[in-house]
Amino acid sequence: MMPLAMAGEAVGMIKKISGNGAHRQFIENMGFVPGAEVTIVSKNSDGMIVSIKGARIAINNDVALKIYI
């Protein structure tokens, strides 16, 4: 298990979301929930664009470090 920010693979299954109540709820409300498949579309030094549940979402590295695949 590793943070999404450190993933080298383009596709992974979300295992857990770390963080405290409000921040964790914000991440889960975007669709990042355990069991969901996430695909990394592109990455740069500030964050990444991912595809999850048919939507493309831009997330920064702080959020990507809280999503474990």
C-alpha positions as CSV (number, residue, x, y, z in Angstrom):
1,M,0.0,0.0,0.0
2,M,1.4,3.4,-0.9
3,P,0.1,7.0,-1.3
4,L,-1.3,7.8,-4.7
5,A,1.3,10.6,-5.1
6,M,4.0,8.0,-5.1
7,A,2.3,5.6,-7.5
8,G,4.2,4.8,-10.6
9,E,1.4,2.7,-12.1
10,A,-1.5,4.4,-14.0
11,V,-4.3,2.3,-12.4
12,G,-4.9,1.3,-8.8
13,M,-7.6,0.4,-6.3
14,I,-8.1,2.8,-3.4
15,K,-7.3,0.9,-0.1
16,K,-7.8,3.7,2.4
17,I,-8.1,7.5,3.0
18,S,-6.0,9.0,5.8
19,G,-6.5,12.4,7.4
20,N,-8.9,13.9,9.9
21,G,-12.6,14.3,9.8
22,A,-13.4,17.3,7.6
23,H,-10.5,16.9,5.2
24,R,-11.1,13.2,4.9
25,Q,-14.8,13.8,4.2
26,F,-13.9,16.3,1.5
27,I,-11.7,13.7,-0.3
28,E,-14.4,11.0,0.0
29,N,-17.1,13.4,-1.4
30,M,-15.0,13.7,-4.5
31,G,-15.4,10.0,-5.0
32,F,-12.2,8.7,-3.5
33,V,-13.5,5.9,-1.4
34,P,-12.0,2.5,-0.6
35,G,-12.7,0.0,-3.4
36,A,-12.9,2.6,-6.1
37,E,-10.6,2.3,-9.1
38,V,-8.5,5.4,-9.9
39,T,-6.4,6.0,-13.0
40,I,-3.6,8.6,-13.2
41,V,-4.1,10.6,-16.4
42,S,-1.1,12.9,-15.9
43,K,1.3,14.0,-13.2
44,N,3.5,17.0,-12.6
45,S,5.4,18.4,-9.6
46,D,2.3,20.1,-8.0
47,G,-0.2,17.3,-8.4
48,M,-2.0,15.1,-10.9
49,I,-5.2,14.6,-12.9
50,V,-7.0,11.4,-12.2
51,S,-10.0,9.6,-13.6
52,I,-12.4,8.1,-11.0
53,K,-16.0,7.0,-11.5
54,G,-16.0,8.5,-15.0
55,A,-14.9,11.9,-14.0
56,R,-11.5,13.6,-14.3
57,I,-10.4,15.4,-11.2
58,A,-7.3,17.5,-10.5
59,I,-5.8,17.0,-7.1
60,N,-2.7,18.5,-5.5
61,N,0.1,16.5,-3.8
62,D,-1.4,17.1,-0.3
63,V,-4.6,15.3,-1.3
64,A,-2.7,12.6,-3.3
65,L,-0.6,11.8,-0.2
66,K,-3.8,11.0,1.8
67,I,-5.1,8.5,-0.8
68,Y,-3.6,5.0,-0.5
69,I,-3.7,2.4,-3.2
